[in-house]
């Protein structure tokens, strides 16, 4: 487990008044899994590219239970920095009235949820 994943789990488990889900952004491949006798392992056939959430979408998203506001949290390690797309996404969600921010710990996430309008 990476440091960022550890922090994500810490935030998900320690933020009162909030339900948060881990999200994955970007593209991925989908198809049928079959066993290959040639390669002696499972392989993916009939593959197709699936476009997931947009680039920059936050690591955690959910809802603040007390008022139903949408919540978006981009999680970073203490030395991590958000990309331009991540900053743009956070700013746009704030414009729409959501609670959104970049957090490096559960304590920062709790503060974000308290002060988020």
Secondary structure, DSSP 8 states (H G I E B T S, - for coil): --HHHHHHHHHHHH-TTEEEEE--BSEEEEEEEEEETTTTEEEEEEEEEEE-B-TT--SEEEEETTT--EEEEEE--TT----HHHHHHHHHHHHTT-EEEEESSHHHHHHHHHH--
